[in-house]
């Protein structure tokens, strides 16, 4: 806090110096939450929660952003107030009963979200690739991915949220081995059939959670997230987990919608986020120690598609040379 004024520091401390606001700060360090979700997690009234959120946001400890009809809160990401927020969260007693209860409620909220998402994808697995694309032609995105992967052979690829296995099918000829993970058993069945039809024998799919990937640290040379991040309740946590399994010099490729105002995608298609601002994903890359490349933006009718690319630094550990993906767990779908 060396560059911050004493008044700013005191304002931040005063804003946080209340049990419920400290609990909110802790909760908002675990992702992005709507007011209704925070009401559920805290078991307090909506007016009271809103008042606490207003004070924390005014002090810069929380960030508030609107997307369509939803408003999200998360712990501040940058600046002096963000450093204070992180410091306060580190000082919170891990074993406190109220904080433990809040974490249990958060786990229940996340579990309910994921069950809803699984049902959504299971119901749509058979027709997923045939649904109308609101953005650009799928071929344009696939051509760009082929260009990226055509620059140099990639020995191992992890496709997170693989769905019907389309990205593995497209890139099968550019990689040594490929693994797709997904939480939907129906999607995995469709993906297996598609890969078999394509005779992509170097690719396989497994049941897996994007927040807890079934791979060791530094296990793969590339990770793709194709139209997945907008379903995540904590996008940065998804990227952090993807970065964990990347080998040194490995590449992370995110394909997703640019920020838009198509609210029906949330109500009809299960999107949690209405796309991402151009610098938002690149900022997360930087926070995770990844080296971002310039963003590729493909214009579309309803919404543009962005392709974010980043590389992991050449640190020690992880894969060396050729490798076949080895999963940490072997849960059959």
Number of C-alpha atoms within 10 A of each C-alpha: 13 6 7 11 11 11 9 15 16 12 18 23 18 13 21 23 11 11 10 17 18 20 20 25 25 22 23 21 19 16 17 22 22 16 17 16 17 26 18 16 22 22 12 12 12 16 11 11 19 15 11 19 24 14 18 27 18 14 21 24 29 23 20 19 11 11 17 13 8 16 14 19 23 23 26 23 19 14 13 20 23 20 15 19 25 18 11 16 19 11 8 13 10 10 8 9 10 13 19 13 13 20 18 13 18 20 13 13 15 15 12 12 13 18 12 13 19 17 13 15 19 18 14 14 19 15 10 15 14 7 8 9 13 15 17 17 15 11 9 11 18 15 12 14 18 16 12 14 17 14 9 10 12 20 18 25 29 29 24 28 25 27 29 27 28 18 20 29 19 15 21 20 15 21 20 18 23 28 23 27 23 25 23 27 20 20 28 26 18 18 26 19 14 17 21 14 11 13 12 19 12 16 24 20 25 24 20 24 16 21 16 11 22 19 20 16 18 21 26 31 28 28 25 23 23 21 19 20 26 20 19 20 19 19 18 21 18 21 21 17 16 28 26 19 22 28 26 21 18 25 26 25 20 22 20 23 29 22 18 16 14 15 16 12 14 17 10 9 14 15 20 17 23 24 23 18 13 17 11 12 24 20 16 18 24 12 14 16 15 22 17 20 13 10 16 14 17 18 14 14 10 14 20 18 24 24 23 22 22 24 22 23 15 11 9 10 11 19 18 12 6 10 14 16 20 13 14 12 13 11 10 9 15
